[in-house]
Amino acid sequence: MNFSSLFPVTEPTWIFLGVLCIVLFAPLLFNKLRMPHIIGMILAGLLIGPNGLNIIERDDSFELFGKVGLYYIMFLASLEINMQEMRQAKGGALLMGLAVFIIPIGLGMLTNMFILKYSLIASLLLASMYASYTLISYPIVARYGLSRLRCVNFVVGGTIITDTLTLFVLAVVAGTFTGEASIWMVLLMLVKLLLIVVIIIFFFPRIARYFFRKYNDSVIQYIFVLAMLFLGAGLMELAGMEGILGAFITGLVLNRLIPHSSPLMRRIDFVGNAIFIPYFLIGVGMMIDIRVLFNGGDSLLVAAVMVLTALTGKWTASLLVAKSYRMSANERNLMFGLSTSQAAATLAAAIVGHGIILADGTRLLNDDVLNGTIILILVTCIVSSIISDRASRKLVVSGDVLDNPVTNLSKKTLVALANPLMVDKLMDLALLVRKENSKIPLSAITVVLDEDKKLQARGMKVLDAAANIAAAVNVPLLTKVRLTTNLAHGIIHEVKENDYRELILGFHKKETANDSFLGNVLPEVLSAIDCQVVMARMNIPLNTVRVIHITFPAKAEFEAGFPYWVEETARMAAGLGCRIMYHGHPDTMSRIQRMLKSLDPIEASFFETDGGNDLKRLSKVIHEDHLLIIVSARRGSISFRPSHDHIFVQLQRDYPNTSILLIYPNGYKVEGGETH
């Protein structure tokens, strides 16, 4: 049997199987070689592609899924950005974007004109290719948990500046040779670009916020996000720019609506890294033909000049930014690694330049440049992956990026579940305030009377739903149905037996008009345990909250649990990317401001009061998409005030539809087991 007749494989089933085998085995092999998986995908594509062993045909699926994968890389990169840190780093992102654009173009113009002897227009187009970069190695940085570093935000933010300028140069050069280039054409392109950006920034968040409030199905939400991603990319292409810019901007505007700890974010990340991004990387490898370097001519010289110029320009730009912001050598190397890899915009410029025929019948960018571009993509992707991986490892090992939280104690959290309609909201809250990368599992309990079989069965279903939510984000969850003759005692004994430091539960479901949100359980629980208790009533999904208001009593800083709730609420605001507004006594406020300096950056406002009951005043400024957090106090504690006994009456009267968190901070244990 002639096996050579079986190749290349053209049947879609076998092509997809081949891709899946690469995605499965390449990471296993390259783990042993201690090399980044990305290199494995690209080299595997080179090996099996038409320019290698010709095992698999590069069919239309690589064009389709490859484009999706490229958009996914840009989309994920913008979703991972901490928007509060990005606002603080906007100067660095602007400097990075301009430096990575100007320096490589300047070097490129010199080398292209004086070494390769190209014309001015050809040199400009080729030089613009050195400036652009695609965040190929971003998944490496994300895997090490470094995606929120300042240097990473600089590079990710600089992408939109650099690629926009690069693609704008490409559009102008292309228009020059189609007879369309003029000052009016350039202005029209700018107007279209600005119009599309305004549409994405203004309409996309409003559409998404409405959709997330109305539909809670995880599959529907994921499909909606994909639709928004491709709508943004398609609109950008209508403006004459590359869709990667639209994908990136769409991710930025949806960033705060998709918290990093949410199941939706985990699904987006999983599908992209499992299918679409590997497909793109394998497709890039299949385009590479290393034989062109040895076919004579100037291919080797052109490729060498392109690679050296691009690497030198990116290194110089990274060094400039690192020196300007006094960064370490590892941070500089990470910026260099992230900004080095080239793919989409570079390839687009090469293909456009190769397709332009001059008056003398020659191409603006000849075959040598096209072949050199493929080599440039291969070399820069390999260099980017290796440098990013090594720099990430060194940053993690050095301890320079370790969290520096205010509280060093890890909290064991218990979520008490009863109402099936509150399961997803309470679990979202617990996941949001949980420390990132914490090794301590969450716990969930449902307490039922031991003679009620129906409630026992419902309790099991409630815990199964909670377990599915936790599993979607790879967070371990311990579940238990606790049988008891008294609901309050069941919760109290569970907390004490396992030394939980936080209890999260929902507001009591009112049975009668005279009933209270407080119910009969909470007063007994508060008097018997000293851990932090959080009562939640969420009328809107957490990810659609725009502003958080926190009101706290005077002398709250003297309570044992003060640092816990300050850090936890700040973490919540950072995770949601929303503004947080503090209302309280000036002395307490100054302590909060000092603590916030050592936490993740958040957008905070401070309104000084006498530390009394601010609920009546706040009822006039809180809107439907705001979250009210009330820090109360147990009776007998130093910050307790008689008005705390009337909080639930005020909530029923003034806040019937407001989303509320009521926090009772940790108390001090005293003899006799009581809590103060």
C-alpha positions as CSV (number, residue, x, y, z in Angstrom):
1,M,0.0,0.0,0.0
2,N,1.3,3.4,-1.0
3,F,1.0,5.5,2.2
4,S,2.1,8.6,0.5
5,S,-1.2,8.7,-1.4
6,L,-3.0,9.2,1.8
7,F,-1.4,12.6,2.5
8,P,-2.1,15.4,2.7
9,V,-5.2,14.6,4.7
10,T,-8.2,16.6,3.3
11,E,-11.1,15.0,5.1
12,P,-12.4,17.5,7.8
13,T,-12.9,14.7,10.4
14,W,-9.3,13.7,10.2
15,I,-8.0,17.2,10.0
16,F,-9.8,18.1,13.2
17,L,-8.5,14.9,14.8
18,G,-5.0,15.8,13.9
19,V,-5.4,19.3,15.4
20,L,-6.8,17.8,18.6
21,C,-3.9,15.4,18.9
22,I,-1.4,18.3,18.6
23,V,-3.3,20.3,21.2
24,L,-3.2,17.3,23.5
25,F,0.3,16.0,23.0
26,A,2.4,19.2,22.2
27,P,2.0,20.6,25.7
28,L,3.0,17.2,27.2
29,L,6.1,17.0,25.1
30,F,7.2,20.6,25.6
31,N,6.6,20.4,29.3
32,K,9.4,17.8,29.4
33,L,11.6,20.1,27.3
34,R,10.7,23.0,29.6
35,M,9.7,25.1,26.6
36,P,6.4,27.1,26.2
37,H,3.5,25.3,24.7
38,I,3.0,28.1,22.1
39,I,6.3,27.1,20.4
40,G,5.1,23.6,20.3
41,M,1.9,24.6,18.5
42,I,3.8,26.7,15.9
43,L,6.5,24.1,15.2
44,A,3.8,21.3,15.0
45,G,2.0,23.4,12.4
46,L,5.3,23.8,10.5
47,L,6.0,20.0,10.7
48,I,2.5,18.8,9.5
49,G,1.9,21.6,7.1
50,P,2.3,21.9,3.3
51,N,5.9,23.2,3.8
52,G,6.8,20.4,6.1
53,L,5.8,16.8,5.9
54,N,2.6,17.7,4.2
55,I,0.5,15.5,6.4
56,I,-2.5,17.9,6.8
57,E,-3.9,20.3,4.2
58,R,-4.3,23.9,5.3
59,D,-8.0,24.1,4.5
60,D,-10.5,26.8,5.2
61,S,-11.0,25.7,8.8
62,F,-7.6,27.1,9.6
63,E,-8.6,30.5,8.1
64,L,-11.9,30.5,10.1
65,F,-10.8,29.1,13.4
66,G,-7.4,30.9,13.1
67,K,-9.2,34.3,12.8
68,V,-11.4,33.4,15.7
69,G,-8.3,32.4,17.7
70,L,-6.6,35.7,16.9
71,Y,-9.6,37.7,18.0
72,Y,-9.8,35.5,21.1
73,I,-6.2,36.4,22.1
74,M,-6.9,40.1,21.9
75,F,-10.3,39.7,23.6
76,L,-8.9,37.7,26.5
77,A,-6.0,40.1,26.9
78,S,-8.4,43.0,27.4
79,L,-10.7,41.0,29.7
80,E,-7.8,40.2,32.0
81,I,-6.8,43.8,32.4
82,N,-7.5,45.3,35.8
83,M,-9.3,48.5,34.7
84,Q,-8.4,50.4,37.9
85,E,-4.7,49.7,37.4
86,M,-5.1,50.5,33.7
87,R,-6.4,53.9,34.5
88,Q,-3.4,54.5,36.7
89,A,-1.1,53.1,34.1
90,K,-2.5,55.0,31.1
91,G,0.6,57.2,30.9
92,G,2.8,54.1,30.7
93,A,0.5,52.4,28.1
94,L,0.7,55.5,26.0
95,L,4.4,55.7,26.3
96,M,4.8,52.0,25.5
97,G,2.5,52.2,22.5
98,L,4.3,55.2,21.0
99,A,7.8,53.9,21.8
100,V,7.1,50.5,20.3
101,F,5.7,52.3,17.2
102,I,8.2,55.1,16.7
103,I,11.5,53.3,17.5
104,P,11.1,50.2,15.3
105,I,9.8,52.4,12.4
106,G,12.8,54.7,12.7
107,L,15.2,51.8,12.7
108,G,13.3,50.1,10.0
109,M,13.4,53.1,7.7
110,L,17.2,53.3,8.0
111,T,17.8,49.6,7.4
112,N,15.2,49.2,4.7
113,M,16.5,52.2,2.6
114,F,20.3,51.8,3.2
115,I,20.8,48.1,3.6
116,L,17.9,46.5,1.6
117,K,17.8,49.5,-0.9
118,Y,14.0,49.7,-0.9
119,S,12.0,52.8,-2.0
120,L,10.6,55.2,0.6
121,I,7.0,53.9,0.4
122,A,8.1,50.3,0.5
123,S,10.5,51.0,3.4
124,L,7.7,52.8,5.3
125,L,5.3,49.9,4.9
126,L,8.0,47.3,5.8
127,A,9.1,49.4,8.8
128,S,5.5,49.6,10.1
129,M,5.5,45.8,10.2
130,Y,8.3,45.8,12.8
131,A,6.2,48.1,15.1
132,S,3.1,46.0,15.4
133,Y,2.8,43.1,17.8
134,T,0.3,40.4,18.7
135,L,0.0,39.1,22.3
136,I,0.9,35.5,21.3
137,S,2.7,34.9,24.7
138,Y,0.0,36.5,26.8
139,P,-1.5,33.1,27.8
140,I,2.0,32.3,29.4
141,V,1.8,35.4,31.6
142,A,-1.8,34.7,32.5
143,R,-0.9,31.1,33.5
144,Y,1.7,32.5,36.0
145,G,-0.9,34.8,37.5
146,L,0.9,38.0,36.4
147,S,-1.7,39.5,34.1
148,R,-2.3,42.4,36.5
149,L,1.3,43.6,36.8
150,R,2.0,47.2,35.8
151,C,4.4,46.2,33.1
152,V,1.9,43.8,31.6
153,N,-0.8,46.5,31.6
154,F,1.6,48.8,29.8
155,V,2.1,46.3,27.0
156,V,-1.5,45.3,26.7
157,G,-2.7,48.9,26.7
158,G,0.1,49.8,24.2
159,T,-1.2,47.2,21.8
160,I,-4.2,49.3,20.8
161,I,-2.1,52.4,20.2
162,T,0.7,50.6,18.2
163,D,-1.6,48.4,16.1
164,T,-4.0,51.2,15.3
165,L,-1.1,53.4,14.0
166,T,0.4,50.4,12.1
167,L,-2.9,49.5,10.4
168,F,-3.6,53.2,9.7
169,V,-0.2,53.4,7.9
170,L,-1.1,50.2,6.0
171,A,-4.5,51.7,4.9
172,V,-2.9,54.9,3.7
173,V,-0.1,53.2,1.8
174,A,-2.6,50.8,0.2
175,G,-4.8,53.8,-0.8
176,T,-1.8,55.5,-2.4
177,F,-1.6,52.8,-5.0
178,T,-5.3,52.4,-5.6
179,G,-5.7,56.1,-6.4
180,E,-7.7,56.7,-3.2
181,A,-5.1,58.3,-1.0
182,S,-5.8,61.9,-0.2
183,I,-6.2,64.1,2.8
184,W,-9.9,63.5,2.5
185,M,-9.5,59.8,2.5
186,V,-7.3,59.9,5.6
187,L,-9.8,62.2,7.4
188,L,-12.7,59.9,6.3
189,M,-10.9,56.9,7.7
190,L,-10.3,58.7,11.0
191,V,-14.0,59.7,11.2
192,K,-15.1,56.1,10.6
193,L,-12.7,54.8,13.2
194,L,-13.8,57.2,15.8
195,L,-17.5,56.5,15.0
196,I,-17.0,52.7,15.4
197,V,-15.1,53.2,18.7
198,V,-17.9,55.5,20.0
199,I,-20.6,52.9,19.1
200,I,-18.7,50.1,20.8
201,I,-17.9,52.2,24.0
202,F,-21.4,53.7,24.3
203,F,-23.8,50.9,23.2
204,F,-22.0,47.6,24.0
205,P,-22.0,47.9,27.8
206,R,-25.6,49.0,27.9
207,I,-26.7,46.1,25.8
208,A,-24.6,43.7,27.8
209,R,-25.9,45.0,31.2
210,Y,-29.5,44.6,30.1
211,F,-28.8,41.1,28.7
212,F,-27.0,39.8,31.8
213,R,-29.8,41.1,34.0
214,K,-32.5,39.4,31.9
215,Y,-30.8,36.1,31.1
216,N,-28.9,34.0,33.6
217,D,-28.3,30.8,31.4
218,S,-24.6,30.2,31.2
219,V,-24.7,28.9,27.6
220,I,-26.8,31.9,26.3
221,Q,-24.5,34.3,28.1
222,Y,-21.4,32.8,26.5
223,I,-22.9,32.9,23.0
224,F,-24.0,36.5,23.6
225,V,-20.4,37.4,24.5
226,L,-19.1,35.7,21.4
227,A,-21.6,37.6,19.3
228,M,-20.5,40.9,20.8
229,L,-16.9,40.0,20.1
230,F,-17.5,39.4,16.5
231,L,-19.8,42.4,16.1
232,G,-17.0,44.6,17.4
233,A,-14.5,43.0,15.1
234,G,-16.8,43.3,12.1
235,L,-17.6,46.9,12.7
236,M,-13.9,47.7,12.9
237,E,-13.4,46.0,9.5
238,L,-16.2,48.2,8.1
239,A,-14.0,51.2,9.1
240,G,-11.1,49.8,7.0
241,M,-9.1,48.6,10.0
242,E,-8.3,45.1,11.3
243,G,-10.9,43.3,13.3
244,I,-8.4,42.7,16.1
245,L,-8.8,46.3,17.2
246,G,-12.6,45.8,17.5
247,A,-12.0,42.6,19.5
248,F,-9.7,44.4,21.9
249,I,-12.0,47.4,22.5
250,T,-15.0,45.1,22.9
251,G,-13.1,43.2,25.6
252,L,-12.3,46.5,27.3
253,V,-15.9,47.7,27.5
254,L,-17.2,44.3,28.7
255,N,-14.3,43.9,31.2
256,R,-16.2,45.0,34.3
257,L,-19.3,43.0,33.3
258,I,-17.3,39.7,33.3
259,P,-15.6,39.4,36.7
260,H,-12.4,37.3,36.7
261,S,-13.8,34.9,39.2
262,S,-17.0,34.3,37.4
263,P,-18.0,31.0,35.7
264,L,-18.6,33.0,32.5
265,M,-15.0,34.2,32.4
266,R,-13.8,30.6,33.0
267,R,-15.8,29.4,30.1
268,I,-14.5,32.1,27.8
269,D,-11.0,31.3,28.8
270,F,-11.4,27.5,28.6
271,V,-12.9,27.4,25.1
272,G,-10.4,29.9,23.7
273,N,-7.3,28.1,25.1
274,A,-8.7,24.6,24.2
275,I,-9.7,25.1,20.6
276,F,-9.5,28.5,19.0
277,I,-6.1,29.9,20.1
278,P,-4.3,26.5,19.3
279,Y,-5.9,26.4,15.9
280,F,-4.6,29.9,15.2
281,L,-1.0,29.0,16.3
282,I,-1.0,25.8,14.3
283,G,-2.2,27.7,11.2
284,V,0.6,30.2,11.6
285,G,3.1,27.4,11.7
286,M,1.7,25.8,8.5
287,M,2.4,29.0,6.6
288,I,6.1,28.9,7.4
289,D,8.5,27.6,4.7
290,I,12.1,27.6,6.0
291,R,13.3,26.3,2.6
292,V,13.0,29.7,1.1
293,L,16.1,30.8,3.1
294,F,18.3,28.5,1.2
295,N,17.0,29.0,-2.3
296,G,19.5,31.7,-3.2
297,G,18.7,35.4,-3.7
298,D,18.3,37.9,-0.9
299,S,15.7,35.9,1.2
300,L,18.2,35.2,3.9
301,L,19.5,38.8,4.0
302,V,16.0,40.2,4.1
303,A,14.9,37.8,6.8
304,A,17.9,38.5,8.9
305,V,17.5,42.3,8.6
306,M,13.8,42.1,9.4
307,V,14.3,39.9,12.5
308,L,17.2,41.9,13.9
309,T,15.5,45.3,13.3
310,A,12.3,44.2,14.9
311,L,14.0,42.7,17.9
312,T,16.3,45.6,18.4
313,G,13.4,48.1,18.1
314,K,11.3,46.3,20.7
315,W,14.2,45.9,23.1
316,T,15.0,49.6,22.9
317,A,11.4,50.6,23.4
318,S,11.1,48.2,26.4
319,L,14.3,49.6,27.9
320,L,13.1,53.2,27.5
321,V,9.8,52.5,29.3
322,A,11.5,50.4,32.0
323,K,14.0,53.2,32.7
324,S,11.2,55.8,32.7
325,Y,9.2,53.9,35.4
326,R,12.2,52.5,37.3
327,M,11.2,48.9,36.6
328,S,13.3,45.8,37.4
329,A,15.2,43.8,34.7
330,N,12.6,41.1,34.9
331,E,9.8,43.5,34.3
332,R,11.7,45.0,31.3
333,N,12.3,41.5,29.9
334,L,8.6,40.6,30.3
335,M,7.6,43.8,28.4
336,F,10.1,42.9,25.7
337,G,8.8,39.3,25.5
338,L,5.2,40.3,25.3
339,S,5.7,43.0,22.7
340,T,8.1,41.0,20.4
341,S,5.7,38.4,18.9
342,Q,4.2,39.4,15.5
343,A,1.4,37.8,13.6
344,A,-1.8,39.4,12.4
345,A,-1.0,43.0,11.5
346,T,2.5,42.0,10.3
347,L,1.1,39.4,8.0
348,A,-1.7,41.7,6.8
349,A,0.9,44.4,5.8
350,A,3.1,41.9,4.0
351,I,0.2,40.5,2.0
352,V,-1.2,43.9,1.1
353,G,2.3,45.1,0.1
354,H,2.9,41.9,-1.9
355,G,-0.3,42.4,-3.8
356,I,0.4,46.0,-4.9
357,I,1.8,46.0,-8.5
358,L,4.0,49.0,-9.4
359,A,4.1,50.7,-12.8
360,D,7.2,48.7,-13.9
361,G,5.4,45.4,-13.2
362,T,7.2,44.6,-9.9
363,R,5.6,44.2,-6.5
364,L,5.9,46.9,-3.8
365,L,7.1,44.1,-1.4
366,N,8.7,41.2,-3.3
367,D,8.7,37.5,-2.6
368,D,11.8,37.9,-0.4
369,V,9.8,40.2,2.0
370,L,6.9,37.8,2.1
371,N,9.1,34.9,2.9
372,G,11.0,37.0,5.4
373,T,7.8,37.9,7.1
374,I,7.0,34.3,7.7
375,I,10.4,33.8,9.3
376,L,10.0,37.0,11.2
377,I,6.7,35.6,12.7
378,L,8.3,32.3,13.6
379,V,11.4,33.8,15.2
380,T,9.6,36.5,17.1
381,C,7.0,34.1,18.4
382,I,9.7,31.7,19.6
383,V,11.7,34.5,21.2
384,S,8.6,36.0,22.7
385,S,7.5,32.7,24.2
386,I,10.9,31.9,25.7
387,I,11.6,35.4,27.1
388,S,8.1,35.8,28.5
389,D,8.3,32.3,30.2
390,R,11.7,33.0,31.7
391,A,10.8,36.5,32.9
392,S,7.5,35.2,34.4
393,R,9.3,32.4,36.3
394,K,11.9,34.8,37.7
395,L,9.2,37.4,38.7
396,V,7.3,34.7,40.6
397,V,10.4,33.2,42.2
398,S,11.8,36.6,43.2
399,G,8.7,37.4,45.2
400,D,8.4,40.8,43.6
401,V,4.8,40.2,42.5
402,L,3.5,38.5,45.6
403,D,0.3,40.0,47.0
404,N,0.8,42.2,50.0
405,P,-2.6,42.0,51.7
406,V,-3.5,43.9,54.8
407,T,-4.6,40.8,56.5
408,N,-2.3,37.7,56.4
409,L,-4.9,35.4,57.9
410,S,-6.7,33.2,55.5
411,K,-10.5,33.0,56.0
412,K,-12.6,29.9,55.9
413,T,-15.9,30.9,54.5
414,L,-19.2,29.1,55.0
415,V,-22.2,29.9,52.7
416,A,-25.6,29.0,54.2
417,L,-28.0,28.2,51.4
418,A,-31.8,27.7,51.7
419,N,-33.6,29.5,48.9
420,P,-32.9,27.9,45.5
421,L,-33.3,31.4,43.8
422,M,-30.4,32.8,45.9
423,V,-27.8,30.0,45.2
424,D,-26.1,31.6,42.2
425,K,-26.1,35.1,43.8
426,L,-24.6,34.0,47.1
427,M,-22.1,31.8,45.4
428,D,-21.1,34.6,43.0
429,L,-20.6,36.8,46.1
430,A,-18.5,34.2,47.9
431,L,-16.3,33.7,44.8
432,L,-15.9,37.4,44.2
433,V,-14.6,38.2,47.7
434,R,-12.4,35.0,47.9
435,K,-8.7,35.7,47.7
436,E,-7.3,34.8,44.2
437,N,-5.3,31.6,44.2
438,S,-6.4,30.7,47.8
439,K,-5.9,27.1,48.7
440,I,-8.7,27.0,51.2
441,P,-11.9,25.5,49.8
442,L,-15.3,27.2,50.2
443,S,-17.9,25.4,52.2
444,A,-21.7,25.4,51.7
445,I,-24.4,24.1,54.0
446,T,-28.1,23.8,54.0
447,V,-29.7,23.3,57.4
448,V,-33.0,21.5,57.5
449,L,-35.2,20.1,60.2
450,D,-34.5,16.4,60.5
451,E,-38.1,15.3,60.2
452,D,-38.7,17.2,56.9
453,K,-37.8,14.8,54.1
454,K,-38.9,17.2,51.4
455,L,-36.6,20.0,52.7
456,Q,-33.8,17.5,52.8
457,A,-34.2,16.6,49.2
458,R,-34.5,20.3,48.2
459,G,-31.3,21.0,50.3
460,M,-29.4,18.4,48.3
461,K,-30.5,20.0,45.0
462,V,-29.4,23.4,46.3
463,L,-26.0,22.1,47.2
464,D,-25.6,20.4,43.8
465,A,-26.3,23.7,42.1
466,A,-23.7,25.4,44.3
467,A,-21.2,22.7,43.5
468,N,-21.7,23.2,39.8
469,I,-21.0,26.9,40.1
470,A,-17.8,26.3,42.0
471,A,-16.7,23.6,39.7
472,A,-17.1,26.0,36.7
473,V,-14.3,28.1,38.1
474,N,-12.2,25.3,39.6
475,V,-12.8,26.3,43.2
476,P,-13.1,23.4,45.6
477,L,-16.4,23.4,47.5
478,L,-17.3,21.3,50.6
479,T,-21.0,20.7,50.9
480,K,-23.2,19.4,53.8
481,V,-26.8,18.9,54.6
482,R,-27.1,19.4,58.3
483,L,-30.0,17.9,60.1
484,T,-31.1,19.7,63.3
485,T,-34.1,20.5,65.4
486,N,-33.3,24.2,65.4
487,L,-32.1,26.1,62.3
488,A,-30.0,28.7,64.3
489,H,-28.3,26.0,66.3
490,G,-27.5,24.1,63.2
491,I,-25.6,27.1,61.7
492,I,-24.0,28.0,65.0
493,H,-22.6,24.5,65.6
494,E,-21.3,24.2,62.0
495,V,-19.4,27.5,62.4
496,K,-17.9,26.6,65.7
497,E,-17.0,23.0,64.9
498,N,-15.1,24.0,61.8
499,D,-13.8,27.4,63.0
500,Y,-15.2,29.4,60.1
501,R,-14.2,33.0,60.0
502,E,-17.0,34.2,57.7
503,L,-20.6,33.3,57.2
504,I,-22.6,34.4,54.1
505,L,-26.3,34.0,54.0
506,G,-29.3,35.5,52.3
507,F,-31.9,37.9,53.7
508,H,-34.8,36.1,55.4
509,K,-37.7,35.6,53.0
510,K,-40.6,37.5,54.4
511,E,-43.7,35.4,55.0
512,T,-46.1,38.1,56.2
513,A,-46.4,41.9,55.8
514,N,-45.2,42.3,59.4
515,D,-42.3,39.9,59.1
516,S,-38.8,41.2,59.1
517,F,-35.9,40.6,56.8
518,L,-34.0,39.7,59.9
519,G,-36.0,36.6,60.6
520,N,-35.6,34.5,63.8
521,V,-32.2,33.0,63.0
522,L,-29.8,35.9,62.7
523,P,-30.1,37.4,66.2
524,E,-29.4,34.1,67.8
525,V,-26.5,33.4,65.4
526,L,-24.9,36.9,66.0
527,S,-25.0,36.5,69.7
528,A,-23.3,33.0,69.6
529,I,-20.5,33.3,67.1
530,D,-17.7,35.8,66.6
531,C,-17.0,35.4,62.9
532,Q,-17.9,37.9,60.3
533,V,-21.5,37.6,59.1
534,V,-22.6,38.9,55.7
535,M,-26.3,39.0,54.9
536,A,-27.1,39.5,51.2
537,R,-30.0,40.6,49.1
538,M,-29.1,40.8,45.4
539,N,-31.9,42.1,43.2
540,I,-29.5,42.5,40.2
541,P,-26.5,40.3,39.1
542,L,-23.3,41.4,40.8
543,N,-21.5,42.0,37.5
544,T,-24.0,44.7,36.6
545,V,-23.3,46.8,39.7
546,R,-22.0,50.2,38.7
547,V,-21.3,51.8,42.1
548,I,-20.8,50.5,45.6
549,H,-21.8,52.6,48.6
550,I,-20.4,51.6,52.0
551,T,-21.7,53.2,55.2
552,F,-20.1,52.4,58.6
553,P,-20.4,53.6,62.2
554,A,-18.0,55.8,64.1
555,K,-15.2,53.8,65.8
556,A,-15.6,51.0,63.4
557,E,-11.8,50.9,63.1
558,F,-11.6,49.6,66.6
559,E,-13.5,46.4,65.9
560,A,-11.6,43.1,65.4
561,G,-13.0,42.6,62.0
562,F,-12.3,46.0,60.6
563,P,-9.4,45.0,58.3
564,Y,-11.3,42.1,57.0
565,W,-14.3,43.9,55.7
566,V,-12.2,46.8,54.3
567,E,-10.0,44.4,52.3
568,E,-12.9,42.2,51.3
569,T,-15.1,45.1,50.0
570,A,-12.1,46.6,48.2
571,R,-11.4,43.3,46.5
572,M,-15.1,43.2,45.5
573,A,-14.8,46.7,43.9
574,A,-11.6,45.7,42.1
575,G,-13.2,42.5,40.8
576,L,-16.3,44.3,39.5
577,G,-14.2,47.2,38.2
578,C,-16.7,49.7,39.7
579,R,-16.4,52.8,41.9
580,I,-16.7,52.5,45.6
581,M,-18.0,55.4,47.8
582,Y,-17.3,55.4,51.5
583,H,-19.6,57.3,53.9
584,G,-18.5,57.6,57.6
585,H,-16.6,59.4,60.3
586,P,-13.3,61.1,59.3
587,D,-11.2,59.1,61.8
588,T,-12.4,55.8,60.4
589,M,-12.0,57.2,56.8
590,S,-8.3,58.0,57.3
591,R,-7.7,54.4,58.5
592,I,-9.4,53.1,55.4
593,Q,-7.4,55.3,53.1
594,R,-4.1,54.1,54.6
595,M,-5.2,50.5,54.2
596,L,-6.2,51.0,50.5
597,K,-2.7,52.0,49.6
598,S,-1.5,48.4,50.1
599,L,-4.4,46.8,48.2
600,D,-5.3,46.5,44.5
601,P,-6.1,50.0,43.1
602,I,-9.7,51.0,43.1
603,E,-11.6,54.1,42.2
604,A,-12.8,55.4,45.6
605,S,-14.6,58.5,46.8
606,F,-14.9,59.6,50.5
607,F,-17.8,61.4,52.1
608,E,-17.3,62.5,55.7
609,T,-20.2,62.3,58.1
610,D,-20.6,62.1,61.9
611,G,-20.6,58.3,61.7
612,G,-24.3,58.1,62.6
613,N,-27.1,56.5,60.7
614,D,-26.8,57.7,57.0
615,L,-29.5,55.4,55.6
616,K,-32.1,58.1,55.1
617,R,-29.7,60.4,53.3
618,L,-28.3,57.6,51.1
619,S,-31.8,56.5,50.0
620,K,-31.9,59.7,47.8
621,V,-28.6,59.0,45.9
622,I,-28.7,55.2,45.5
623,H,-30.0,53.9,42.1
624,E,-31.2,50.6,40.9
625,D,-27.7,49.5,39.6
626,H,-26.0,50.5,42.9
627,L,-25.0,48.2,45.8
628,L,-25.4,49.4,49.4
629,I,-23.1,47.8,51.9
630,I,-24.0,48.5,55.5
631,V,-21.4,47.8,58.1
632,S,-23.3,47.3,61.4
633,A,-22.2,46.1,64.8
634,R,-23.1,43.6,67.4
635,R,-24.8,44.8,70.6
636,G,-22.2,45.6,73.2
637,S,-19.4,46.2,70.7
638,I,-17.5,49.5,70.7
639,S,-19.1,50.8,67.5
640,F,-22.6,49.7,68.4
641,R,-25.3,52.4,68.4
642,P,-29.0,52.0,69.3
643,S,-30.0,52.9,65.7
644,H,-28.5,49.6,64.6
645,D,-31.6,47.9,66.1
646,H,-33.8,49.7,63.6
647,I,-31.8,49.0,60.4
648,F,-34.2,46.4,59.1
649,V,-37.2,48.7,59.6
650,Q,-35.4,51.4,57.5
651,L,-34.5,48.9,54.8
652,Q,-38.1,47.7,54.4
653,R,-39.3,51.3,54.2
654,D,-36.6,53.1,52.2
655,Y,-34.8,50.3,50.2
656,P,-37.5,47.8,49.1
657,N,-35.7,47.1,45.7
658,T,-32.1,47.9,46.5
659,S,-29.3,45.3,46.4
660,I,-27.8,45.2,49.9
661,L,-25.0,43.6,51.9
662,L,-25.3,43.9,55.7
663,I,-22.0,43.1,57.4
664,Y,-21.5,42.3,61.0
665,P,-17.7,42.3,61.5
666,N,-15.7,39.9,63.6
667,G,-16.1,40.4,67.3
668,Y,-13.8,39.8,70.3
669,K,-14.3,36.7,72.3
670,V,-14.7,37.1,76.0
671,E,-15.1,34.6,78.8
672,G,-18.4,32.7,78.8
673,G,-18.3,32.3,75.0
674,E,-20.2,35.5,74.2
675,T,-19.1,37.9,71.5
676,H,-18.7,41.6,71.7
